[in-house]
């Protein structure tokens, strides 16, 4: 039972870190165009040799 004194604050802290990371990703428009990303990965118009 004493271990819960440590595990509950740790889990709340990690949940808060995850929430902050998710909100940061929303604020930086990381989830703006998921449909375009799924189509772009299937497109054939990519270059075999990237330019330096």
mmCIF file as gemmi writes it, N, C-alpha and C atoms, coordinates in Angstrom:
data_model
loop_
_atom_site.group_PDB
_atom_site.id
_atom_site.type_symbol
_atom_site.label_atom_id
_atom_site.label_alt_id
_atom_site.label_comp_id
_atom_site.label_asym_id
_atom_site.label_entity_id
_atom_site.label_seq_id
_atom_site.pdbx_PDB_ins_code
_atom_site.Cartn_x
_atom_site.Cartn_y
_atom_site.Cartn_z
_atom_site.occupancy
_atom_site.B_iso_or_equiv
_atom_site.pdbx_formal_charge
_atom_site.auth_seq_id
_atom_site.auth_asym_id
_atom_site.pdbx_PDB_model_num
ATOM 1 N N . UNK Axp A 1 ? 0.803 -1.194 0 1 0 ? 1 A 1
ATOM 2 C CA . UNK Axp A 1 ? 0 0 0 1 0 ? 1 A 1
ATOM 3 C C . UNK Axp A 1 ? 0.849 1.263 0 1 0 ? 1 A 1
ATOM 4 N N . UNK Axp A 2 ? 2.029 1.181 0.57 1 0 ? 2 A 1
ATOM 5 C CA . UNK Axp A 2 ? 2.899 2.355 0.611 1 0 ? 2 A 1
ATOM 6 C C . UNK Axp A 2 ? 3.38 2.711 -0.796 1 0 ? 2 A 1
ATOM 7 N N . UNK Axp A 3 ? 3.484 1.714 -1.658 1 0 ? 3 A 1
ATOM 8 C CA . UNK Axp A 3 ? 3.956 1.965 -3.018 1 0 ? 3 A 1
ATOM 9 C C . UNK Axp A 3 ? 2.983 2.868 -3.78 1 0 ? 3 A 1
ATOM 10 N N . UNK Axp A 4 ? 1.693 2.852 -3.42 1 0 ? 4 A 1
ATOM 11 C CA . UNK Axp A 4 ? 0.713 3.712 -4.084 1 0 ? 4 A 1
ATOM 12 C C . UNK Axp A 4 ? 1.01 5.185 -3.853 1 0 ? 4 A 1
ATOM 13 N N . UNK Axp A 5 ? 1.665 5.497 -2.744 1 0 ? 5 A 1
ATOM 14 C CA . UNK Axp A 5 ? 2.045 6.881 -2.462 1 0 ? 5 A 1
ATOM 15 C C . UNK Axp A 5 ? 3.01 7.379 -3.529 1 0 ? 5 A 1
ATOM 16 N N . UNK Axp A 6 ? 3.804 6.491 -4.086 1 0 ? 6 A 1
ATOM 17 C CA . UNK Axp A 6 ? 4.757 6.859 -5.138 1 0 ? 6 A 1
ATOM 18 C C . UNK Axp A 6 ? 4.157 6.705 -6.536 1 0 ? 6 A 1
ATOM 19 N N . UNK Axp A 7 ? 3.387 5.647 -6.741 1 0 ? 7 A 1
ATOM 20 C CA . UNK Axp A 7 ? 2.888 5.354 -8.086 1 0 ? 7 A 1
ATOM 21 C C . UNK Axp A 7 ? 1.809 6.331 -8.547 1 0 ? 7 A 1
ATOM 22 N N . UNK Axp A 8 ? 0.94 6.77 -7.665 1 0 ? 8 A 1
ATOM 23 C CA . UNK Axp A 8 ? -0.132 7.68 -8.078 1 0 ? 8 A 1
ATOM 24 C C . UNK Axp A 8 ? 0.417 9.027 -8.538 1 0 ? 8 A 1
ATOM 25 N N . UNK Axp A 9 ? 1.318 9.682 -7.805 1 0 ? 9 A 1
ATOM 26 C CA . UNK Axp A 9 ? 1.863 10.95 -8.324 1 0 ? 9 A 1
ATOM 27 C C . UNK Axp A 9 ? 2.69 10.768 -9.599 1 0 ? 9 A 1
ATOM 28 N N . UNK Axp A 10 ? 3.416 9.661 -9.699 1 0 ? 10 A 1
ATOM 29 C CA . UNK Axp A 10 ? 4.199 9.415 -10.916 1 0 ? 10 A 1
ATOM 30 C C . UNK Axp A 10 ? 3.265 9.257 -12.113 1 0 ? 10 A 1
ATOM 31 N N . UNK Axp A 11 ? 2.179 8.504 -11.946 1 0 ? 11 A 1
ATOM 32 C CA . UNK Axp A 11 ? 1.25 8.304 -13.065 1 0 ? 11 A 1
ATOM 33 C C . UNK Axp A 11 ? 0.541 9.603 -13.43 1 0 ? 11 A 1
ATOM 34 N N . UNK Axp A 12 ? 0.195 10.419 -12.443 1 0 ? 12 A 1
ATOM 35 C CA . UNK Axp A 12 ? -0.42 11.711 -12.744 1 0 ? 12 A 1
ATOM 36 C C . UNK Axp A 12 ? 0.552 12.631 -13.47 1 0 ? 12 A 1
ATOM 37 N N . UNK Axp A 13 ? 1.808 12.601 -13.07 1 0 ? 13 A 1
ATOM 38 C CA . UNK Axp A 13 ? 2.824 13.41 -13.739 1 0 ? 13 A 1
ATOM 39 C C . UNK Axp A 13 ? 3.013 12.966 -15.189 1 0 ? 13 A 1
ATOM 40 N N . UNK Axp A 14 ? 3.12 11.656 -15.416 1 0 ? 14 A 1
ATOM 41 C CA . UNK Axp A 14 ? 3.305 11.161 -16.781 1 0 ? 14 A 1
ATOM 42 C C . UNK Axp A 14 ? 2.071 11.428 -17.647 1 0 ? 14 A 1
ATOM 43 N N . UNK Axp A 15 ? 0.89 11.335 -17.068 1 0 ? 15 A 1
ATOM 44 C CA . UNK Axp A 15 ? -0.322 11.689 -17.807 1 0 ? 15 A 1
ATOM 45 C C . UNK Axp A 15 ? -0.339 13.155 -18.173 1 0 ? 15 A 1
ATOM 46 N N . UNK Axp A 16 ? 0.121 14.011 -17.261 1 0 ? 16 A 1
ATOM 47 C CA . UNK Axp A 16 ? 0.213 15.441 -17.558 1 0 ? 16 A 1
ATOM 48 C C . UNK Axp A 16 ? 1.217 15.732 -18.654 1 0 ? 16 A 1
ATOM 49 N N . UNK Axp A 17 ? 2.344 15.024 -18.635 1 0 ? 17 A 1
ATOM 50 C CA . UNK Axp A 17 ? 3.349 15.193 -19.695 1 0 ? 17 A 1
ATOM 51 C C . UNK Axp A 17 ? 2.766 14.786 -21.039 1 0 ? 17 A 1
ATOM 52 N N . UNK Axp A 18 ? 2.019 13.691 -21.068 1 0 ? 18 A 1
ATOM 53 C CA . UNK Axp A 18 ? 1.381 13.261 -22.31 1 0 ? 18 A 1
ATOM 54 C C . UNK Axp A 18 ? 0.356 14.253 -22.804 1 0 ? 18 A 1
ATOM 55 N N . UNK Axp A 19 ? -0.411 14.821 -21.886 1 0 ? 19 A 1
ATOM 56 C CA . UNK Axp A 19 ? -1.407 15.825 -22.26 1 0 ? 19 A 1
ATOM 57 C C . UNK Axp A 19 ? -0.747 17.083 -22.808 1 0 ? 19 A 1
ATOM 58 N N . UNK Axp A 20 ? 0.317 17.528 -22.174 1 0 ? 20 A 1
ATOM 59 C CA . UNK Axp A 20 ? 1.045 18.704 -22.656 1 0 ? 20 A 1
ATOM 60 C C . UNK Axp A 20 ? 1.632 18.438 -24.037 1 0 ? 20 A 1
ATOM 61 N N . UNK Axp A 21 ? 2.184 17.236 -24.257 1 0 ? 21 A 1
ATOM 62 C CA . UNK Axp A 21 ? 2.747 16.897 -25.568 1 0 ? 21 A 1
ATOM 63 C C . UNK Axp A 21 ? 1.652 16.88 -26.637 1 0 ? 21 A 1
ATOM 64 N N . UNK Axp A 22 ? 0.486 16.353 -26.298 1 0 ? 22 A 1
ATOM 65 C CA . UNK Axp A 22 ? -0.626 16.324 -27.248 1 0 ? 22 A 1
ATOM 66 C C . UNK Axp A 22 ? -1.104 17.736 -27.583 1 0 ? 22 A 1
ATOM 67 N N . UNK Axp A 23 ? -1.236 18.582 -26.574 1 0 ? 23 A 1
ATOM 68 C CA . UNK Axp A 23 ? -1.668 19.952 -26.82 1 0 ? 23 A 1
ATOM 69 C C . UNK Axp A 23 ? -0.627 20.735 -27.62 1 0 ? 23 A 1
ATOM 70 N N . UNK Axp A 24 ? 0.646 20.454 -27.381 1 0 ? 24 A 1
ATOM 71 C CA . UNK Axp A 24 ? 1.705 21.091 -28.164 1 0 ? 24 A 1
ATOM 72 C C . UNK Axp A 24 ? 1.594 20.669 -29.63 1 0 ? 24 A 1
ATOM 73 N N . UNK Axp A 25 ? 1.345 19.386 -29.869 1 0 ? 25 A 1
ATOM 74 C CA . UNK Axp A 25 ? 1.213 18.902 -31.241 1 0 ? 25 A 1
ATOM 75 C C . UNK Axp A 25 ? 0.001 19.526 -31.926 1 0 ? 25 A 1
ATOM 76 N N . UNK Axp A 26 ? -1.087 19.694 -31.194 1 0 ? 26 A 1
ATOM 77 C CA . UNK Axp A 26 ? -2.258 20.363 -31.772 1 0 ? 26 A 1
ATOM 78 C C . UNK Axp A 26 ? -1.946 21.811 -32.108 1 0 ? 26 A 1
ATOM 79 N N . UNK Axp A 27 ? -1.216 22.478 -31.23 1 0 ? 27 A 1
ATOM 80 C CA . UNK Axp A 27 ? -0.89 23.888 -31.452 1 0 ? 27 A 1
ATOM 81 C C . UNK Axp A 27 ? 0.056 24.094 -32.614 1 0 ? 27 A 1
ATOM 82 N N . UNK Axp A 28 ? 0.889 23.116 -32.914 1 0 ? 28 A 1
ATOM 83 C CA . UNK Axp A 28 ? 1.835 23.224 -34.024 1 0 ? 28 A 1
ATOM 84 C C . UNK Axp A 28 ? 1.318 22.577 -35.304 1 0 ? 28 A 1
ATOM 85 N N . UNK Axp A 29 ? 0.023 22.307 -35.34 1 0 ? 29 A 1
ATOM 86 C CA . UNK Axp A 29 ? -0.658 21.777 -36.528 1 0 ? 29 A 1
ATOM 87 C C . UNK Axp A 29 ? -0.072 20.453 -37.014 1 0 ? 29 A 1
ATOM 88 N N . UNK Axp A 30 ? 0.223 19.56 -36.107 1 0 ? 30 A 1
ATOM 89 C CA . UNK Axp A 30 ? 0.757 18.255 -36.476 1 0 ? 30 A 1
ATOM 90 C C . UNK Axp A 30 ? -0.331 17.353 -37.072 1 0 ? 30 A 1
ATOM 91 N N . UNK Axp A 31 ? -1.584 17.608 -36.744 1 0 ? 31 A 1
ATOM 92 C CA . UNK Axp A 31 ? -2.687 16.754 -37.193 1 0 ? 31 A 1
ATOM 93 C C . UNK Axp A 31 ? -3.546 17.472 -38.224 1 0 ? 31 A 1
ATOM 94 N N . UNK Axp A 32 ? -2.934 18.331 -39.014 1 0 ? 32 A 1
ATOM 95 C CA . UNK Axp A 32 ? -3.675 19.198 -39.916 1 0 ? 32 A 1
ATOM 96 C C . UNK Axp A 32 ? -4.238 18.44 -41.131 1 0 ? 32 A 1
ATOM 97 N N . UNK Axp A 33 ? -3.46 17.538 -41.731 1 0 ? 33 A 1
ATOM 98 C CA . UNK Axp A 33 ? -3.871 16.905 -42.982 1 0 ? 33 A 1
ATOM 99 C C . UNK Axp A 33 ? -3.568 15.404 -42.971 1 0 ? 33 A 1
ATOM 100 N N . UNK Axp A 34 ? -4.253 14.597 -42.159 1 0 ? 34 A 1
ATOM 101 C CA . UNK Axp A 34 ? -3.967 13.167 -42.13 1 0 ? 34 A 1
ATOM 102 C C . UNK Axp A 34 ? -4.367 12.465 -43.425 1 0 ? 34 A 1
ATOM 103 N N . UNK Axp A 35 ? -5.378 12.957 -44.113 1 0 ? 35 A 1
ATOM 104 C CA . UNK Axp A 35 ? -5.799 12.33 -45.366 1 0 ? 35 A 1
ATOM 105 C C . UNK Axp A 35 ? -4.751 12.542 -46.455 1 0 ? 35 A 1
ATOM 106 N N . UNK Axp A 36 ? -4.161 13.722 -46.5 1 0 ? 36 A 1
ATOM 107 C CA . UNK Axp A 36 ? -3.118 13.994 -47.49 1 0 ? 36 A 1
ATOM 108 C C . UNK Axp A 36 ? -1.872 13.169 -47.236 1 0 ? 36 A 1
ATOM 109 N N . UNK Axp A 37 ? -1.525 12.963 -45.969 1 0 ? 37 A 1
ATOM 110 C CA . UNK Axp A 37 ? -0.363 12.134 -45.647 1 0 ? 37 A 1
ATOM 111 C C . UNK Axp A 37 ? -0.572 10.698 -46.088 1 0 ? 37 A 1
ATOM 112 N N . UNK Axp A 38 ? -1.774 10.178 -45.925 1 0 ? 38 A 1
ATOM 113 C CA . UNK Axp A 38 ? -2.023 8.796 -46.319 1 0 ? 38 A 1
ATOM 114 C C . UNK Axp A 38 ? -1.978 8.637 -47.831 1 0 ? 38 A 1
ATOM 115 N N . UNK Axp A 39 ? -2.327 9.671 -48.576 1 0 ? 39 A 1
ATOM 116 C CA . UNK Axp A 39 ? -2.252 9.601 -50.029 1 0 ? 39 A 1
ATOM 117 C C . UNK Axp A 39 ? -0.835 9.849 -50.53 1 0 ? 39 A 1
ATOM 118 N N . UNK Axp A 40 ? -0.095 10.704 -49.847 1 0 ? 40 A 1
ATOM 119 C CA . UNK Axp A 40 ? 1.26 11.053 -50.261 1 0 ? 40 A 1
ATOM 120 C C . UNK Axp A 40 ? 2.217 9.873 -50.159 1 0 ? 40 A 1
ATOM 121 N N . UNK Axp A 41 ? 2.009 9.002 -49.178 1 0 ? 41 A 1
ATOM 122 C CA . UNK Axp A 41 ? 2.919 7.877 -49 1 0 ? 41 A 1
ATOM 123 C C . UNK Axp A 41 ? 2.752 6.855 -50.129 1 0 ? 41 A 1
ATOM 124 N N . UNK Axp A 42 ? 1.589 6.846 -50.784 1 0 ? 42 A 1
ATOM 125 C CA . UNK Axp A 42 ? 1.334 5.914 -51.874 1 0 ? 42 A 1
ATOM 126 C C . UNK Axp A 42 ? 1.696 6.479 -53.244 1 0 ? 42 A 1
ATOM 127 N N . UNK Axp A 43 ? 2.054 7.743 -53.329 1 0 ? 43 A 1
ATOM 128 C CA . UNK Axp A 43 ? 2.338 8.379 -54.61 1 0 ? 43 A 1
ATOM 129 C C . UNK Axp A 43 ? 3.688 7.905 -55.16 1 0 ? 43 A 1
ATOM 130 N N . UNK Axp A 44 ? 3.788 7.871 -56.485 1 0 ? 44 A 1
ATOM 131 C CA . UNK Axp A 44 ? 5.018 7.432 -57.148 1 0 ? 44 A 1
ATOM 132 C C . UNK Axp A 44 ? 5.926 8.582 -57.541 1 0 ? 44 A 1
ATOM 133 N N . UNK Axp A 45 ? 5.579 9.791 -57.228 1 0 ? 45 A 1
ATOM 134 C CA . UNK Axp A 45 ? 6.358 10.939 -57.688 1 0 ? 45 A 1
ATOM 135 C C . UNK Axp A 45 ? 7.416 11.381 -56.673 1 0 ? 45 A 1
ATOM 136 N N . UNK Axp A 46 ? 8.155 10.437 -56.133 1 0 ? 46 A 1
ATOM 137 C CA . UNK Axp A 46 ? 9.249 10.764 -55.222 1 0 ? 46 A 1
ATOM 138 C C . UNK Axp A 46 ? 10.573 10.454 -55.906 1 0 ? 46 A 1
ATOM 139 N N . UNK Axp A 47 ? 11.625 11.03 -55.41 1 0 ? 47 A 1
ATOM 140 C CA . UNK Axp A 47 ? 12.932 10.933 -56.024 1 0 ? 47 A 1
ATOM 141 C C . UNK Axp A 47 ? 13.755 9.826 -55.377 1 0 ? 47 A 1
ATOM 142 N N . UNK Axp A 48 ? 14.347 8.944 -56.209 1 0 ? 48 A 1
ATOM 143 C CA . UNK Axp A 48 ? 15.183 7.87 -55.665 1 0 ? 48 A 1
ATOM 144 C C . UNK Axp A 48 ? 16.459 8.402 -55.055 1 0 ? 48 A 1
ATOM 145 N N . UNK Axp A 49 ? 16.988 9.452 -55.641 1 0 ? 49 A 1
ATOM 146 C CA . UNK Axp A 49 ? 18.24 10.046 -55.141 1 0 ? 49 A 1
ATOM 147 C C . UNK Axp A 49 ? 17.97 11.465 -54.688 1 0 ? 49 A 1
ATOM 148 N N . UNK Axp A 50 ? 17.835 11.685 -53.368 1 0 ? 50 A 1
ATOM 149 C CA . UNK Axp A 50 ? 17.568 13.044 -52.884 1 0 ? 50 A 1
ATOM 150 C C . UNK Axp A 50 ? 18.712 13.984 -53.2 1 0 ? 50 A 1
ATOM 151 N N . UNK Axp A 51 ? 18.366 15.215 -53.419 1 0 ? 51 A 1
ATOM 152 C CA . UNK Axp A 51 ? 19.392 16.224 -53.713 1 0 ? 51 A 1
ATOM 153 C C . UNK Axp A 51 ? 20.126 16.613 -52.448 1 0 ? 51 A 1
ATOM 154 N N . UNK Axp A 52 ? 21.44 16.862 -52.528 1 0 ? 52 A 1
ATOM 155 C CA . UNK Axp A 52 ? 22.2 17.197 -51.309 1 0 ? 52 A 1
ATOM 156 C C . UNK Axp A 52 ? 21.88 18.579 -50.783 1 0 ? 52 A 1
